[in-house]
Amino acid sequence: MLGATTLGDLASAIGVRSQEEAAIVAELKAGSEDAYNWLIGEFQQPVYGLVYRIITDPADAADTTQDVFLKVFRGMKHFHGESSLKTWIYRIALHEAANRKRWWFRHKAHETSIEPAQSDGSGPWETAIEAALADPADSPFENAAHGEVKRRVEEELRKLPEPYRTTLILRDLEDMSYEEIAEVLEISLGTVKSRLTRGREALRQRLTPYIREVGDELGLAAPEDLQARPQVAVGGRKAEVMP
């Protein structure tokens, strides 16, 4: 009886969320300014984060994020609820990010920039990201160690071949469910799981030499048994080497 009650409550909650989303979509299609303000507030930062991890250039990621929302606004009349609103928006974001990346390799990669290679971190996006990642419980050394590991993980993640890289980003960084990933990428659940397994193993292989080489210097210690998600110990705590 308890299981039935729990399932009933869950179904009811899902139904409420579906009704709320349907109402929001109706407002968006009607051109409600409040609905569009809600949409931007709800999805702008997650979309930027997703796009940035694929493009890795803050300015290009910001421009691409604007393009994503233009596509969303213009395409809203064609959204009929076959998937969730989040899934639909993420699918557009991945498509636009892939297009921008292809354009970058054809054009911008051949240019020689006179701008500094590193961002000074003073922009609003950089400030927001740093604030979200900061852990007040960590010492300055631990923060530095976390930052070093994060940079290396993201560097190695960018080197993974597709489709493993995008699947790992959606699952381990965006924390999307298998079902959501399957909808966004339009693949089966079995394919999602296979890509995650192979992608994590490829990332583990790329990171293991790094952890062994600089672990002592950064205060990191690789565990005796590295699993599919590599882990390190930072400041006496174990943590996955996923940002």
C-alpha positions as CSV (number, residue, x, y, z in Angstrom):
1,M,0.0,0.0,0.0
2,L,2.9,2.4,0.8
3,G,4.4,1.7,-2.6
4,A,1.1,2.5,-4.3
5,T,0.7,5.7,-2.3
6,T,4.2,6.7,-3.2
7,L,3.7,6.0,-6.9
8,G,0.4,7.8,-6.8
9,D,2.0,10.9,-5.2
10,L,4.8,10.8,-7.8
11,A,2.3,10.6,-10.7
12,S,0.4,13.4,-9.2
13,A,3.5,15.6,-8.9
14,I,4.5,14.8,-12.5
15,G,1.0,15.7,-13.6
16,V,1.2,19.1,-11.8
17,R,4.5,19.9,-13.4
18,S,3.2,18.9,-16.8
19,Q,0.2,21.2,-16.3
20,E,2.4,24.0,-15.2
21,E,4.7,23.7,-18.2
22,A,1.7,23.5,-20.5
23,A,0.4,26.8,-19.0
24,I,3.8,28.4,-19.4
25,V,4.1,27.3,-23.0
26,A,0.7,28.7,-23.7
27,E,1.8,32.0,-22.3
28,L,5.0,32.0,-24.3
29,K,3.0,31.3,-27.5
30,A,0.7,34.2,-26.6
31,G,3.7,36.5,-26.4
32,S,3.6,37.1,-22.7
33,E,6.5,39.3,-21.6
34,D,6.4,37.8,-18.0
35,A,6.6,34.3,-19.5
36,Y,9.6,35.2,-21.6
37,N,11.3,36.9,-18.6
38,W,10.7,33.7,-16.6
39,L,12.2,31.6,-19.4
40,I,15.3,33.7,-19.5
41,G,15.7,33.6,-15.8
42,E,15.2,29.9,-15.6
43,F,17.4,28.8,-18.5
44,Q,19.9,31.5,-19.4
45,Q,22.7,30.5,-17.0
46,P,22.3,26.7,-17.5
47,V,22.3,27.2,-21.3
48,Y,25.4,29.4,-21.1
49,G,27.1,26.8,-18.9
50,L,26.4,24.0,-21.4
51,V,27.4,26.1,-24.4
52,Y,30.6,27.3,-22.7
53,R,31.7,23.8,-22.0
54,I,31.5,23.0,-25.7
55,I,32.9,26.2,-27.1
56,T,35.2,27.2,-24.2
57,D,35.4,30.8,-25.2
58,P,33.3,33.2,-23.0
59,A,32.5,35.7,-25.7
60,D,31.5,33.1,-28.2
61,A,29.5,31.3,-25.6
62,A,27.6,34.4,-24.7
63,D,26.9,35.2,-28.4
64,T,25.8,31.6,-29.0
65,T,23.5,31.7,-25.9
66,Q,21.8,34.8,-27.4
67,D,21.3,32.9,-30.6
68,V,19.8,30.0,-28.7
69,F,17.2,32.1,-27.2
70,L,16.4,33.8,-30.5
71,K,15.8,30.4,-31.9
72,V,13.7,29.5,-28.9
73,F,11.5,32.6,-29.2
74,R,11.1,32.3,-32.9
75,G,10.4,28.5,-32.8
76,M,8.1,28.5,-29.8
77,K,5.0,28.4,-32.1
78,H,6.4,25.1,-33.4
79,F,6.9,23.5,-30.0
80,H,4.0,21.0,-29.4
81,G,5.2,19.3,-26.2
82,E,6.6,16.1,-27.7
83,S,9.4,16.6,-25.2
84,S,9.9,18.7,-22.1
85,L,10.6,22.4,-22.6
86,K,14.1,21.9,-21.0
87,T,14.9,19.0,-23.4
88,W,13.8,21.1,-26.4
89,I,15.9,24.1,-25.3
90,Y,19.0,22.0,-24.6
91,R,18.7,20.3,-28.0
92,I,18.7,23.8,-29.7
93,A,21.7,24.8,-27.5
94,L,23.7,21.8,-28.5
95,H,22.9,22.4,-32.2
96,E,23.9,26.0,-32.0
97,A,27.1,25.3,-30.0
98,A,28.1,22.6,-32.6
99,N,27.5,25.1,-35.4
100,R,29.5,27.8,-33.7
101,K,32.4,25.4,-33.0
102,R,32.5,24.3,-36.7
103,W,32.5,27.9,-37.7
104,W,35.3,28.7,-35.3
105,F,37.5,26.0,-36.7
106,R,36.9,27.1,-40.2
107,H,37.5,30.8,-39.6
108,K,38.6,32.1,-36.2
109,A,41.1,29.4,-35.4
110,H,43.3,30.7,-38.3
111,E,43.3,34.2,-36.9
112,T,46.0,35.6,-34.6
113,S,44.5,37.5,-31.7
114,I,46.2,40.4,-30.0
115,E,43.9,40.0,-26.9
116,P,45.1,38.1,-23.8
117,A,44.6,34.4,-24.1
118,Q,43.1,34.2,-20.6
119,S,40.0,36.0,-19.4
120,D,40.7,38.4,-16.5
121,G,37.7,36.9,-14.7
122,S,36.0,40.3,-14.3
123,G,33.0,39.6,-16.5
124,P,29.6,38.9,-15.0
125,W,29.6,35.3,-16.2
126,E,33.1,34.6,-14.8
127,T,32.1,36.1,-11.5
128,A,28.9,34.1,-11.3
129,I,30.7,30.8,-12.1
130,E,33.4,31.5,-9.6
131,A,30.9,32.3,-6.9
132,A,29.0,29.1,-7.7
133,L,32.1,26.9,-7.5
134,A,33.6,28.5,-4.4
135,D,33.5,26.3,-1.3
136,P,33.8,28.4,1.9
137,A,34.8,25.3,3.9
138,D,38.0,24.9,1.8
139,S,41.3,26.4,2.6
140,P,43.0,28.6,0.0
141,F,45.3,25.7,-0.8
142,E,42.4,23.3,-1.2
143,N,40.7,25.8,-3.5
144,A,43.8,26.0,-5.6
145,A,44.0,22.3,-5.8
146,H,40.3,22.0,-6.8
147,G,40.9,24.7,-9.4
148,E,43.9,22.9,-10.9
149,V,42.1,19.6,-11.0
150,K,39.0,21.2,-12.6
151,R,41.1,22.9,-15.3
152,R,42.8,19.6,-16.1
153,V,39.6,17.6,-16.1
154,E,37.9,20.2,-18.5
155,E,41.0,20.2,-20.7
156,E,41.0,16.4,-21.0
157,L,37.2,16.3,-21.4
158,R,37.5,18.7,-24.4
159,K,39.9,16.1,-26.0
160,L,37.4,13.3,-25.8
161,P,35.8,12.4,-29.1
162,E,32.2,12.9,-29.8
163,P,29.7,11.6,-29.0
164,Y,31.2,10.7,-25.6
165,R,32.1,14.3,-24.7
166,T,28.6,15.7,-25.0
167,T,27.1,12.7,-23.2
168,L,29.5,13.1,-20.3
169,I,28.8,16.9,-20.1
170,L,25.0,16.3,-20.0
171,R,25.2,13.6,-17.3
172,D,28.1,14.4,-15.1
173,L,28.2,18.2,-15.4
174,E,24.6,19.1,-16.2
175,D,23.2,16.3,-14.0
176,M,20.6,15.3,-16.5
177,S,18.8,12.0,-16.2
178,Y,19.4,9.2,-18.7
179,E,15.9,9.8,-20.0
180,E,16.6,13.5,-20.6
181,I,19.9,12.8,-22.3
182,A,18.2,10.3,-24.6
183,E,15.5,12.9,-25.5
184,V,18.0,15.7,-26.1
185,L,20.4,13.6,-28.2
186,E,17.5,11.5,-29.8
187,I,19.1,8.2,-28.9
188,S,18.1,5.1,-26.9
189,L,18.7,4.7,-23.2
190,G,21.1,1.8,-24.0
191,T,23.2,4.1,-26.2
192,V,23.3,6.7,-23.5
193,K,24.6,4.2,-21.0
194,S,27.1,2.8,-23.5
195,R,28.5,6.2,-24.3
196,L,28.8,7.1,-20.6
197,T,30.6,3.9,-19.8
198,R,33.1,4.3,-22.7
199,G,33.5,8.1,-22.2
200,R,34.2,7.8,-18.5
201,E,36.7,5.0,-19.1
202,A,38.4,7.2,-21.8
203,L,38.5,10.1,-19.4
204,R,39.8,7.9,-16.6
205,Q,42.7,6.8,-18.8
206,R,43.6,10.3,-19.7
207,L,43.5,11.6,-16.1
208,T,45.3,8.7,-14.3
209,P,48.8,9.7,-15.4
210,Y,48.2,13.3,-14.4
211,I,47.0,12.3,-10.9
212,R,50.0,10.0,-10.4
213,E,52.4,12.7,-11.7
214,V,51.3,15.8,-9.7
215,G,49.1,14.3,-7.0
216,D,51.6,14.8,-4.2
217,E,52.3,18.4,-5.3
218,L,48.6,19.4,-5.3
219,G,47.7,17.4,-2.2
220,L,45.8,14.8,-4.2
221,A,46.0,11.1,-3.7
222,A,44.6,8.7,-6.2
223,P,42.6,5.9,-4.6
224,E,43.9,2.3,-4.9
225,D,41.1,1.3,-7.2
226,L,40.1,3.9,-9.8
227,Q,36.5,3.3,-10.9
228,A,34.7,4.4,-14.0
229,R,34.5,7.9,-12.5
230,P,38.0,8.7,-11.4
231,Q,38.3,10.0,-7.8
232,V,40.9,11.9,-5.8
233,A,41.3,12.8,-2.2
234,V,41.5,16.6,-1.6
235,G,42.2,17.9,1.9
236,G,41.4,14.5,3.4
237,R,38.2,14.2,1.5
238,K,37.4,12.0,-1.5
239,A,36.0,13.8,-4.4
240,E,35.2,12.8,-8.0
241,V,37.5,14.5,-10.5
242,M,34.5,15.8,-12.3
243,P,34.0,19.5,-11.9
